[in-house]
Amino acid sequence: MLIFAHRGASGYAPENTLKAMALALELGCEAVELDVHHADGELWVFHDRRLSPKSNGKGLLAQQSSSYLRQLRVEGEPIPTLRQVLELIEGRMTVNIELKGVGCVEPFIQQYPQLLQLGYQPEQLLVSSFNHLWLKQVKQQLPDVPVAPLLEGIALNQAAVVSELKAWSLHLDISFINRELVADAHQRGAKVYVYTVDDADDIRALAALGVDGIFANHPDKAAAALTQESQTDYRHWFE
């Protein structure tokens, strides 16, 4: 099972910061997830539309200048750009880039060739979003980029969006996981990654269900949970 450090090792360091990404590397993580917004021609790694309360800034991130954003801090850590994060990781982990903010698709497409040159193979930069139209746009212009639709519910057509987008993986909220959806995604050739999972029993139950990966705030503890024996019967954990 692949374990993504959710927003970096965010259980131990301020989320989406270089400190959290560096710690994920130190913990030996194979993959990391981060969120991207666009402002002033640059892609910024930050989760929310609004700068408050996750940083000491105010207002909508997308409306700020680069000079202002560089001054801000998230629990004492600066808000990094996507390029800064990828320079730090340097191809040592798979990076799931969630396109979060309005206007971030075109800048990502434009920057993509330069981002690859920072030490990455195409399969190491996985692009996800709740906005499936953005993923379609990315796939049309960059057909080699692996994309992953995010779902926060179960669609009537199960995992059909995987086929429509030629997606690498399907990312699903743990509240909506079920055996049928996992099987449908696998039948369509996609991995299934589940967020956000830090409970040891949930992690083992997802592994038993055949899920391919999870997003965890404490990735080291998630990895340890997979090696721990348990007498719990997980066959009906999500039913």
N, C-alpha and C positions, 0 to 999 in steps of 0.2 A: 504494500500500500504506500502510495506517494503522500508525503506529508508536506503541505505548504505552510510556511511560517506566515500567519495571517497579519498583514500590514507590517511585516518583519516579525521579530520575536517580541510582539507587542505586549505579552504578559510580563515582560521584564524591562522593557524600555519604551519610551514614547513612540506611539504608533506612526508608521510611515516616515520615520526619520532615518538618517544615515546610521545613527547609533543602533536602532532596531535591526537594520539590515546587516550591519557588521556583526551583531550578536547572533543573528541567524547563521551566518557563516561560521562563527566560532562554535556553535552548537552542532555543526556538521549537517545542516539542513540541505536537502537536495533541491528544494524549490521554495520560492517566496512569492507572496501576493502583495500588490500595492494598488493604490487608487490614483487616478490622474485627472486633473482639471487643466483648463487652458486659460491663460491670462497674459496679455501684453506680448503675444507671439511665442510664449514659452509654455512647456508642459510641466506642471507642478504636482508633486506627490503629496496629496492631502485628501482626506476622505469627504468632508462636507462641502456643500455649496457656500456656506457661511463660515467665516474665519473664527467666529466665536461660537461655542466656548472652547473648542479644541486648541486654539492658539490665543495669543494676547492681542490679536488684531480684531478689526471690526469690519462689517460689511460683507458683500459678496466677493468671493475670491476672484471671479472672472472680471470684475470691474476695477481691479487694483493694478498698479504699476509694478514692474519688476523690482524697482528700487524699494518700494514699500514692502513687498513680500519678503525681500531679503533681510529686512530688519526684524521680522517677526520671529517668535519662538514658540515651540510646542514643548512645554515643560523644560524650558531651557535650551532646547535643540532647534536649529534652523529648519525651515521648510525647504527640502531639497527639490531640485528639478529631476525629471526622469533621467536625463543624461548623467547627472551626478551619481544617481543610484546605480545606473548600469556601469558607470566607470568604476565604482567601488566593487561591485560584484564580479565584473570582468569575466563573465561566462562561467563562473564557478557554481552557479545555481540556475535552474529554470526560473524564469520570471513571468508571473501572471500579471499582465497589465490590464487593470479594469478601467475602461473608458467611462468616466463618471460624469464629467462636466460638459455642458453645451459648448460646441465649437472646438472640441479636442480631436475630432476625427481627421480633418485635413492637415493640421500640424503634425499629427502622428504619422500620417502617410508620407508627408514631405520629409520628416526626420528619419524615417525607418532605415533607409540605406546607410546613413551615418551611424545609427544606433547598432546595427549589425556589426559594423566594423570595430566596435568596442570589445570584441572577443566572443561573439555569439554565433551559433548556428541558427537557421530559421526556426527550427523546432523548439529552441530555448526561449523564444519570446511568444508567449501564449496570450492572445488578446481576448478579453471577455467584456461583456456589457449586458445590462438589463435592456438596453435599447438595441433590439435585434436589427433594426434598419441600419444602425451604424456599423454593425458587424458585416452586414451585406455589402455596404459601401467599401469597407476595408477589403473584403474578400474579392470584390470586383476589381479593385485597383492593385491589390497585392495578393494574388492567388496562392502564393506559397506560405502566407502567414496562417498559422493555426488559430482558429477562432473558437470561442466557447460562449454560447448563450447562457445567461443566468436566468433561473426561474425561481419565483417565490410563490409557487403554487403548482397544481397539476392540471395541465391542459387537457381538453377533451380528446385531442389527437396524440396524447402521451408525448413521446420524444420526437415527433415529426419535424420539429424545427431543426434538429440535427441534420436531417437529410436536405432540407431547404438551404441551409447555410454551408453544407459540406463541412460540418464542424468537427474539430478534433475531440472535444469533450463537452459534456453538459454539466453545469454547476447548479446545484440544487440545495435549497434550505433544508436542514435536517427535519423540520416539521412536516415536510411533504414527501419524504422518502417512502417508497414502497417497492416491493419485489417486481411488480409489473413494469414500472417505469424504468427501473434498472435494466431489466431484460430487454425492453424495447430499445433503449439507447445502445446497448451492447449489440443487439441484432442489426442496428444501423451502422455499426462500426465505430461508435464513440465511447470514450471513457466516461465514467461518472465520478465527479468530485463533489463532496458535500461540505457545506459550511454551516456555522462555525462550531467546531466540535472539540471540547476539552474534557468531557466526562469519559472516564476509562471504559465503563460498560457500553456507552454509546459507540465508542471507537471500535471495540471488539465486535459489537453487534453489526456495525457497518461492514467490517471485514468479513464476517460470516455471511452477509448478504451479497457479497461480491463487489462492493463498491471499490473503485480503483484508487481513490485518494480522498484526503480531507484537508480542510483549512483549520489550523489550530493556533491559539494564542500562546500556548506553551508547547512548542513542537517537540521538545525533548521528552516531556512527560507523555505526549501522545505516542511517541516511538516506544517508550518504555511500556505503555499499556498493552501494546501488541505482543510483547514478549512475556507478559505476566499470565500465568495460568489462572483460569477461573472456572468454577463449577456451575456458573449460570447458564441456563438454556436460552440462547438468543434467537431461536427459530421464529418466535412470534413477537420479537421486541418491537417491531414497527407495525404491528397489526392491531 
